[in-house]
Amino acid sequence: MTSPRLTKIDHPPATLRDMVQERMREAIIEGVFQPGERLVERPLCDQLGVSRTVIRETIRYLEAEGLVEILPGRGPIVASITRDEARQIYDIRRMLETAAAENCARNITSDRASSLHGALVRLKQGFVDKTPGSIFRATSDFYSEIFEGAGHHVAWDVVQRLNGRISRLRMMTLTATERDRPGIEHMEAICSAIQSGDPSAARRAVERHLDDAASVAETLFDAEEGLGKAANS
C-alpha cells in the first residue's frame, strides 16, 4: 500500500472572512455594538481594514446567526433578544444540554474527563481575566466537550446555529451578581457530575444551572422594561 500524498490538516488556518466574522461576533456579544445600533459599512471597513465585500458577507453571516437584523430603510442593525426568544432558547438548551450531559456522564472516559477539566480551567481563567471574549470561547469549548463526549453531533450543530444568541444570553447571565449561585460554580458542578459518571446528577446540575440563568434573564428583562417605561413617562 502506498502512503498518502497529503497529511491531514488538524487546524486549518482562518480565512480573512472567518477572522472578521469572529471579531464582529465577539464585539456584538461583548456589547461593543449595542442592540439597535446601526452597522455602517464604511466605518467598519476602516476599523477592520477590509473591503465592503467582506463586511457585507460578514453581516449576512451574522444575520443568519440572529445577531444582526436588516431593516428596510435603515440597513443592518444589531438584533435585540426578546423575552419570548430567550425563553425559547432556554427550552431548547434544556432539552439538548441535559441529554448531552447525561450521555457524556454515561460514556465518560479518563481522556474525556481530563479534556473537560481542561476546558473548565480555561473557563475559570476567563472569569479571573474578566474578558468577555475569552469567557465566550471557553464556555463554547466546555460545552463542545460535553456534546462530543455524548456523541450528540447533530445536537451540537443545532446549538452552533443558535450560538450567537445563546452566547449573548450567557454574557448577560453568567457574570450577573443577582443569581442564587455564581455561574462558574454551576459549571464546576456540571463538570464534577459528568466526571463521576453519574447521568442523573449531570442532568440535575444542568437543570439547576439553566433554572438559575433563566431566572436571572427574566430579572434583567424586567429591569430593562422598567427603564423603558420610565424613559417614556
C-alpha positions in Angstrom: 0.0 0.0 0.0 1.3 3.4 -0.9 1.4 6.1 1.7 -1.0 9.1 1.3 0.4 12.1 -0.6 -1.1 14.6 1.8 -1.4 14.7 5.6 -4.5 15.8 7.4 -4.7 19.5 8.5 -5.8 19.4 12.1 -6.1 23.2 12.5 -6.9 24.8 9.1 -5.8 28.5 9.0 -8.6 31.0 9.4 -9.6 33.0 6.3 -9.9 36.8 6.4 -13.7 36.4 6.4 -13.5 34.0 9.3 -11.4 36.4 11.3 -13.7 39.3 10.5 -16.8 37.3 11.5 -15.2 36.3 14.8 -14.1 39.9 15.5 -17.6 41.3 14.8 -19.4 38.4 16.6 -17.4 39.0 19.7 -17.9 42.8 19.5 -21.7 42.2 19.5 -21.6 39.6 22.2 -19.4 41.8 24.4 -21.6 44.8 23.9 -19.2 47.0 21.9 -22.2 47.3 19.5 -25.4 47.7 21.3 -28.8 46.3 20.3 -30.5 48.5 17.8 -27.2 50.2 16.8 -26.6 50.6 13.0 -23.7 48.7 11.4 -22.4 51.2 8.9 -20.2 49.7 6.2 -17.6 52.4 5.7 -16.5 52.8 9.4 -16.4 49.0 9.7 -14.2 48.8 6.6 -11.9 51.5 8.0 -11.7 49.9 11.5 -11.0 46.4 10.3 -9.0 47.3 7.2 -11.1 45.1 4.9 -13.3 45.6 1.8 -17.0 46.3 1.7 -17.5 42.8 0.2 -16.0 41.1 3.3 -18.2 43.3 5.6 -21.3 42.5 3.6 -20.6 38.8 3.7 -20.0 39.0 7.4 -23.2 40.9 8.0 -25.2 38.3 6.1 -23.5 35.5 8.1 -24.3 37.2 11.4 -27.8 37.8 10.3 -28.2 34.0 9.8 -26.9 33.6 13.4 -29.6 36.0 14.7 -27.1 38.7 15.8 -27.9 41.1 13.0 -31.2 42.3 11.6 -31.7 44.0 8.3 -34.4 46.8 8.5 -35.9 48.4 5.4 -34.6 52.0 5.1 -32.1 51.6 7.9 -29.9 48.7 6.8 -28.2 46.3 9.2 -28.6 46.8 12.9 -27.6 44.8 16.0 -30.5 42.5 16.7 -32.3 42.5 20.1 -33.3 39.4 22.0 -36.9 39.5 23.2 -38.1 37.8 26.4 -40.0 35.2 24.4 -36.9 34.4 22.3 -34.9 34.0 25.5 -37.5 31.6 26.9 -37.5 29.5 23.7 -33.7 29.4 23.7 -33.6 28.2 27.3 -36.2 25.5 26.4 -34.1 24.3 23.6 -31.0 24.3 25.7 -32.7 22.3 28.5 -33.6 19.6 26.0 -30.3 19.4 24.3 -27.8 20.1 27.2 -29.5 17.8 29.8 -29.4 14.9 27.3 -25.8 15.6 26.3 -24.7 15.8 29.9 -26.4 12.5 30.8 -24.8 10.7 27.8 -21.4 12.2 28.4 -21.5 11.1 32.0 -22.7 7.6 30.9 -19.9 7.3 28.4 -17.2 9.1 30.3 -13.5 8.1 29.8 -10.4 9.2 31.5 -9.4 11.2 28.4 -12.7 12.9 28.2 -12.7 13.7 31.9 -9.3 15.3 31.5 -10.2 17.4 28.5 -13.4 18.5 30.2 -11.4 19.6 33.2 -9.0 21.5 31.0 -11.9 23.3 29.4 -13.2 24.2 32.9 -9.8 25.5 33.9 -9.8 27.8 30.9 -13.3 29.0 31.7 -12.2 29.8 35.3 -9.3 31.8 33.9 -11.7 33.7 31.7 -13.7 34.7 34.8 -10.5 35.8 36.5 -9.4 37.9 33.5 -13.0 39.2 33.2 -12.6 39.2 29.4 -16.0 38.5 27.7 -14.3 37.2 24.6 -12.3 34.6 26.5 -15.3 33.6 28.6 -17.3 33.2 25.4 -14.7 30.9 23.7 -14.0 28.9 26.9 -17.7 28.3 27.5 -18.2 27.1 23.9 -15.2 24.8 24.3 -16.6 23.4 27.6 -20.0 22.6 26.0 -18.3 21.2 22.9 -16.5 18.6 25.1 -19.8 17.6 26.6 -21.7 17.2 23.3 -18.7 15.4 21.7 -18.4 13.1 24.7 -22.1 12.3 24.4 -21.8 11.6 20.7 -24.5 14.2 20.0 -23.0 15.7 16.9 -26.3 16.7 15.3 -27.5 18.4 18.5 -24.2 20.3 18.6 -24.8 21.5 15.1 -28.2 22.9 16.2 -26.5 24.6 19.2 -23.9 26.1 16.9 -26.6 27.7 14.7 -28.0 29.3 17.8 -24.6 30.0 19.3 -24.7 33.8 18.7 -27.9 34.3 20.6 -27.0 31.7 23.2 -23.7 33.4 23.8 -25.4 36.8 24.2 -27.7 35.4 26.9 -24.7 33.7 28.6 -22.9 37.0 28.7 -26.0 38.6 30.3 -26.3 35.9 33.0 -23.0 34.1 33.6 -21.4 37.2 35.2 -24.5 38.6 36.8 -24.4 39.1 40.6 -28.2 38.7 41.1 -28.1 34.9 40.9 -28.5 32.2 43.5 -25.1 30.7 42.7 -22.2 32.1 40.6 -22.2 30.8 37.1 -18.8 29.2 37.4 -20.0 27.2 40.4 -22.7 25.7 38.2 -20.1 24.8 35.6 -18.0 23.1 38.3 -21.0 21.1 39.4 -21.8 20.0 35.9 -18.1 19.0 35.3 -17.9 17.1 38.6 -21.2 15.2 37.9 -20.1 14.2 34.4 -16.6 13.2 35.6 -18.1 11.0 38.3 -20.1 9.1 35.7 -23.5 9.9 37.2 -26.0 10.7 34.5 -28.8 11.7 36.9 -26.5 14.1 38.8 -25.3 15.5 35.5 -28.9 16.2 34.4 -29.8 17.8 37.7 -26.7 20.0 37.6 -27.5 21.3 34.1 -31.2 21.9 35.1 -30.2 23.9 38.2 -27.8 26.0 36.0 -30.4 26.7 33.4 -33.1 27.4 36.0 -30.8 30.0 37.6 -29.8 31.5 34.3 -33.4 31.8 33.1 -34.4 33.4 36.3 -31.6 36.0 36.0 -32.6 36.7 32.4 -36.2 37.3 33.5 -35.0 39.8 36.1 -32.8 41.6 33.5 -35.7 41.8 31.1 -37.9 43.2 33.9 -35.3 45.8 34.7 -34.9 46.8 31.0 -38.7 47.1 30.6 -38.8 49.2 33.7 -36.2 51.6 32.3 -38.1 51.8 29.1 -41.4 52.7 30.8 -39.6 55.3 32.9 -38.0 56.9 29.8 -41.4 57.1 28.1 -43.3 58.5 31.1 
